[in-house]
């Protein structure tokens, strides 16, 4: 009982440190202490409930406390803003400039449609093929190869999709995807 209270307190202190370092820029040591406390809370949760449930409780507690901290920060920021804003609605400055909705240009549709097609279906197929091709030649049992490829697939998919979405032009991602398709095909079928 006392250990779970200690784990919850470590999670609370971790979120408080990380949130404080995020709100007050330029405090990396406090963020480091917060992340170390988060790691310590995961260890304590794991000692109390075992590694499977401990990591789950540590993650869920950390995420829920983080959402509460953000919600608290939103309410307190709204109260401070409301107190400092002028009462006259004509003298209020807009927080974000209003922009009318407009139809996107054809070039934007082609660019973002291409990025979507590259980063979702094409990269999903490529990452599936590469995850199988990578583990194919490892000296493991078939069960281990299947397990590693199952866990490797979403990691590759996410990394490649994020890289493609960060690109300005489609030429480099298309070239890299095509090259990886050829290399993966060679590794799988030859």
N, C-alpha and C positions, 0 to 999 in steps of 0.2 A: 504494500500500500504506500509506504513512504517513498519507495523507489519510483513508483509511477507519478507521484506528486513532484518529485525531484526532476523527472523527465519532462513533465509538463511545464515546470518552472524554467528549465533550460530552454525549451522550445519558445516560451514566452519571451525570455531574455534575448534569445537569438533574433526573433522577429523585431523586438524593440531596437536592438542595436543596428540591424540591417536597415530598418525603416528610418531610423534617425540619421544614419549615414547617407541615406538616399535623399532625405529632405534637406539636410545641411551638407551642401557640397563641400568636397575637400577634406573628408574625414575617412581615409581608407583604412586606418587602423581599427576604427570602430566597426567597419564592415567586416574586416578580417576576424575580429573577435566574435562578431555575430555568426559568421559562417562556421567558426570553430565550435561555438556553442550549439549550432544546429547539428554538426557532426557528433558532438558529445551527447546531445539528446537522442540521436538515432542509436548510439551505442547503449545508452541507458535503457531506452525503450526495448532494444533487442535483448538486453540482459534480463529484463522483467518478463517479456512475453515471448521470447525466442526470436530468431532472426527474421522469419517470415512475417509475423505479426508486428514485430518491433519496427521494422522499416516502414511497414504500412502505417502504423500509428504515428510514427515520427513525421512521415510525409503529409498525412492528412491533417495532423495538428498544426504543422508548419504552414500549410496552405490556408487552412481556415483562419488561423491567427493573422496571417498576412492580409487576407481579405478584410478582416475586421479592422486592421490598422489602416488600410487604404480607405475604408468606409469612414472611419473616425476622422482621418485626415481630410476627407472630402467635406464632411459636415463642419469641421472646424474652419476650413478654408472658406466655405460658403458663408459662415457666420462672420468671419473677419471681413470678407469682401462686402457683405451686406451692410455692415456697420460703417465702412469707409466710403461707400458709394453715395453720390448725391441723390437726394430724394426726387428731384425733378427728372422726368424721363427724357426730356429733350437734351439735357446736358450729359447724359450717360454715354460713354464710349462703348462701342460694340467690342466684345472680346474677340470675335472672329469676323472678318469682313464678309458680308453677304455676297454670294456669287449665284447668279441665276443658273439653273440647270440648262445645259446645252447638249446637243447631240455631239458625240465624239466624231472626230475626223476618221476617214477611211484608213489612213496610215496608223492611227492609234488602235483601231480595231484589229488590223492585221498584226501589229506588233504584240499587243497583249493577248490576242488569240493564239499567236505563235508561241508566246511564252507559256501560255496555259498548256497547249498541246505538248510542248517540250517538257515542261516541268511536272505534269501529272501522268498522262498515259505513256508517253515515250520513256520518261525516266523510270516509271514503275516497271515497265517491261525490261528496260536495260538493267535496273538494279536486281531484278529477279534473275536475269541471265548471268550477271556478274557474280552474284552471291553463290550461285551453283557452280560457276566456272572456277571461282577462287578455291572452294573447298573440294573440288573434284580430285585434285592431285595430292591432297593431304593424306598421310598414312594413318588415318583414323578408321574406326568402324563406320558402317553406313549410318547407324543411328546418330553418332556424333556429328557426322557430316551434315545430316539433315537438320539437326538441332542448330548447328552454327549457321547454316544458310538461312534458316527461318529467322534467327535473331539478327543476322547481318543485313537481310533484305530491307527492312524499314529504315535502318541507319543509313544505308547507301542511298535509298530513295530520298530521304529527308535532306541529306547533305548535297546530293546532286540537284535537287529541286531548289534548295536555298541558293546554291551557287548560280543556277540558271536565272532565278528571279532577280538576282543582284546585278546581272549584266545589262549594259545599256543597249547593245546591239545584238542581233540574233546570229551574226556570222560565227562568232567564236563558239557559242553553245552548240550550234548545228554541227560544226566541225568536230568538236570534242565528242558529242553524242554519236555521230556517225563512226568515228574512229573506235570508240569503245564498243559499239555494236559489232564492228568487224573483228576486233580483238577477242571479244567474248564469244562470238560465233566460231572463230578459229579454235579457241580453247575448248569449247564444248563439242564440236563436231569433228575435230581432226585428232 
